[in-house]
């Protein structure tokens, strides 16, 4: 069954869309309202930094148990439960806005992140249960495009209504209600592993989950490669505003448009990657996407202060990122053992946030220790990606074969979208 014809898939996509929208509205609200409510510069910066840590912490703490629950209970049930949970998040957010309470706002952010930690392994783990391998890349393409559209809209709404937080919260309530309603249209599925033991030991779970993953070298390679995408994305998000200010002398609003270019590129690249995969998990797109990320990352170093040039580079860097990510996401979902899929997806989710934290550390190292300017940071990462392309092509006959087969099919059949 094609994604376009799958009721459960579209219910999941709508649910994910409104969830991602609310995530970004609330994150933007927290950042902007802290700036508005706190007048001490140092305290303000500390609270903004704390909000980032509060958002990341639940993924590191709860991802492992979330994976076990997804396998034991059944993923559609987890999706519905997390949408009810989102209503609690909105209630706490309402209190924080009405009382102008930063502690309540931090609690809302923590609960939102915790909800996402439980939602994520169910969301990605359920896709192979809803459709076969031939539809998986296309489904991931649609899902990513919808997610990045939601991120853009959430960021815009949060920014424009930050000084009218009651209106922003009202929109979040409606979005949460639509997401909850959509989740009920997912068909119920049996639990993948009803007897799954629930243990509360994240480190022990991480070790045992990794033992499952390492038994399949292709699955292990896919998870490592997917997390490089999240590492690059985090560096982009952190470095792009510095790049806009120091290298382009751009205003904050123009810097924000550069982020929009990246998000639009990723969304479009994800959609095209799903179409070009032609009903299979198409690894041939991965090195092509990585090569594009390298070239356009390197070009951000060489351009001579042109804002339009930078926007085009970032758009095509995002487009390449979509080509890179979609086949790998489909690969990880399909290769995960059916009875352990929730645990595998939760482990991949855990490592994605480790990659995001590593991006902050690398950015600090390059900027504060090696004194790289933002353009040199992009050059270093572009060079790293280029080296990675040659290593993968040199070491993996499987990937080389996929690239050759995909290029041949393009030449023979054309780029049918």
Buried (B, 14 or more C-beta within 10 A) or exposed (E): EEBEEBEBBBBBBBBBBBBBBBBBBBBBBBBBBBBEEBEEEEEBEEBBEBBBEBBBBBBBBBBBBBBBBBBBBBBBBBBBBBBEBBEBBBBBBBEBBEEEBBEBBBBBBBBBBBBBBBBBBBBBBBBBBBBEBBBBBBBBBBBBBBBBBBBBBBBBBBBEBBEEBEEBBBBBBEBBBBBBBBBEBBEEBEBBBEEBEEEEEBEEBBEBBBEBBEEBEBBBBBBBBBBBBBBBBBBBBBBBBBBBBEBBEBEEEBBBBBBBBBBBBBBBBBBBBBBBBBBBBBBBBBBBBBBBBBBBBBBBBEBEEEBEBBBBBBBBBBBBBBBBBBBBBBBBBBBBBEBBBBBBBBBBBBBBBBBBBBBBEBBEEBBEEEEBBBBBBBBBBBBBBBEBBEEBBEEBEEBBEBBEBBEEBBEEEEEEE
